[in-house]
Amino acid sequence: MALIVVPEPPFEAWLTALDQQMARSAGFFVDRPVVVNLSAMAEADDDPAQVLAALEARDLRIIGVEGVDMAALRGTPWFGATLAAPGREGKPDKFIDLPEAAAPTPPEPPPPEPVRRPSLLINRPVRSGQSIVFEEGDVTVIGPVSSGAEIIAGGSIHIYGTLRGRAVAGLLGGAEARIFCTRLAAELLAIDGLYRTADHWGHGLQGKPVQVWLDDKELRLAALE
Amino acid sequence: MSKVLVVTSGKGGVGKTTSSAALGAALAQAGKNVVVVDFDVGLRNLDLIMGAERRVVFDLVNVVQGDAKLAQALIRDKRVETLSLLPASQTRDKDALTPEGVERVIDELREKFDWIVCDSPAGIERGATLAMRHADMAVVVTNPEVSSVRDSDRIIGLLDSKTARAEAGETIEKHLLLTRYDATRAARGEMLKVEDVLEILAIPLLGIIPDSEDVLKASNVGCPVTLHNPLSGPARAYAEAARRLLGETIAVTMPVEKKSLMSRWFGRSVA
């Protein structure tokens, strides 16, 4: 079964669209015989030979040309390849829908925007009983986080002060999230659902500047020296 | 310009009522027109501490609900004439207070007095939130002990979010009053040190009230400690705290253990 390719004016734009299509679905034309129908190009000024050359340059296996006066192709390799099958005219061909290929010039998809990481800044003490929940990203606290208070962040948590309450980071599956505090006296630390209470890390790190991260599903703490 | 001061703590039994009475009396002794309002509806104590329990006819709930006029419920102190008391009701509970009624009473009190001292009940529920609702400033009463400090921290958070001032985007002045402080026990590590409490609560220190039997004695005779024994340690500390509330800058005196090591040991073995 041969594919019928119908170039349309303006040819340059059509060719660009074809290139994009081929980039998206590589291998679509590989080893598939192609019949080029130039009827849509009849009104355009483009030289049919150049049109065919441009297609061949894209490794299309052209086995036939139709919809064009064969005289125009005299002297080219495609002369005589015309499929003048009588009765073809008016009988609709079965079109194969090329995925997204129909639009003549699909707008260039904008390059993916760099992932925005919003952050929340709190420059006052977080008191006992207060709960700061920020699922969108990182939380920075300038001041202490009291016993009985909690910071819950989608991203990392930075505390410039004593952390006495709870810090829950990486709420949205963020195994990369970390917790930093200038003085550790926390009740509970958690990253990506993995939590530890103060019993776990003992007295060694108490009162020290500490960072907390996830290392292969293991919550790790280390003093920031 | 009148000031509404709430005396609050979150935790019970730390000395809110004693401090309300002592600060109210000290402010009145300094010549200000002061009313002390008991918000602890159902568990009223301020009338006892102020020695007015036999003069209560109408109370805060009556005024809030419109059953009595403010002037009928106010009790003027017999010792300091610029000091008044608005007692709580003992037979009702906190649900008898309505936000609108409390606001109306506070507005009315603002017209009559320089200082309105609201003695908050313990807890963080209706009674406590209504007591702090219209405050311009707060005295947070804290004992040097971890549970009291954490509860105070909670209350400070509420002061910063649930008061009328906070909701209007304004700040509410907060002061720490450390009560029942025993320098000896703090030195031995049995109590939190002043700097530990200040580090956690991060609000300015209004005063340190030493743990003293003078406070209990004054309570039992129904007299604010600043009136009962003005030369005692707690009375002087409260008087200084009141002067700081009035805007004076006085260095906070740290209570120190005056006895020698030997006499302290002998003293303890006798006690």
Interface residues (C-beta under 8 A of the other chain):
Chain A: R124 P125 R127 S128 G129 Q130 G143 P144 S146 S147 G148 A149 T162 R164
Chain B: I124 V146 R150 D151 D153 R154 I156 G157 L158 D160 S161 E199 I200 A202
